[in-house]
Each structure stands twice: as C-alpha cells, then as structure tokens.
C-alpha cells in the first residue's frame, strides 16, 4: 500500500518523471493481462469496439499518430 509519505514523494517527481512511472506501471500490467480484472460492462464495450473496427478497419488512428497529435498540442 502507498503511504502518505510515499505518495508525497511521487508528487514531488516532475511531470515527465510521473509520466514515465505511469508508463512503467502500465507496461507491468500489460505483461500480465490475465491478472487484470475486466467487468462485464467493460467486456461488452470491448466487443463493441472490436466489432466497429472489423466493420471499418481504417477508421480512427493508430497509437503513434494519436501520441504525436497529443504531444504537439493539436
């Protein structure tokens, strides 16, 4: 469990350092997807999004395009 002191230390990190930390945490979760619980509602939403992608695989943008757009502020 994260203590108040440890949480304060996390908030003392720069925004860039916190983003890197979040990415590392996310990667650790992605490495073991079977350990991440998914609700029925989330599963239905995922099924809906997969079906939409199957109907039009060219809709939307890949992660690199979105990430570039976000970092450039457009």
C-alpha positions in Angstrom: 0.0 0.0 0.0 1.2 3.5 -0.7 1.7 5.6 2.4 1.1 9.3 2.5 4.9 9.9 2.6 5.5 7.7 -0.5 2.6 9.4 -2.3 4.1 12.8 -1.5 7.4 11.6 -2.9 5.6 10.6 -6.1 4.0 14.0 -6.4 7.5 15.6 -6.0 8.5 14.0 -9.3 8.5 16.2 -12.4 5.5 15.7 -14.8 7.9 13.9 -17.2 9.1 11.5 -14.4 5.5 10.8 -13.4 4.5 10.0 -17.0 7.4 7.6 -17.2 6.4 6.0 -14.0 2.8 5.6 -15.2 4.1 4.0 -18.4 6.2 1.6 -16.4 3.2 0.6 -14.3 1.0 0.3 -17.3 3.6 -2.0 -19.0 3.8 -4.2 -15.9 0.0 -4.6 -16.1 0.1 -5.3 -19.8 2.6 -8.0 -19.3 0.1 -10.0 -17.2 -3.3 -9.2 -18.7 -4.9 -12.3 -17.2 -4.4 -10.7 -13.8 -6.3 -7.5 -14.6 -10.0 -7.9 -13.8 -12.5 -6.9 -16.5 -16.1 -6.2 -15.7 -19.0 -7.5 -17.9 -19.7 -3.9 -18.9 -16.0 -3.4 -20.0 -16.1 -6.7 -21.9 -19.2 -5.6 -23.7 -17.6 -2.2 -24.6 -14.5 -4.0 -25.9 -16.7 -6.3 -28.0 -18.5 -3.2 -29.4 -15.2 -1.5 -30.3 -13.8 -4.7 -31.9 -16.9 -5.0 -34.0 -16.7 -1.4 -35.1 -13.0 -1.9 -36.1 -14.0 -5.0 -38.0 -16.6 -3.1 -39.9 -14.2 -0.3 -40.8 -10.5 -1.1 -40.1 -9.3 2.2 -41.5 -11.4 4.4 -39.1 -9.6 6.0 -36.3 -5.8 6.4 -35.8 -3.0 4.2 -34.5 -1.4 5.0 -31.2 1.7 6.6 -32.6 -0.4 9.1 -34.6 -2.5 9.9 -31.6 0.5 10.3 -29.4 2.2 12.6 -31.8 -1.0 14.7 -32.1 -1.2 14.9 -28.2 2.4 15.9 -27.8 2.2 18.6 -30.4 -0.9 20.0 -28.8 -3.1 19.9 -31.9 
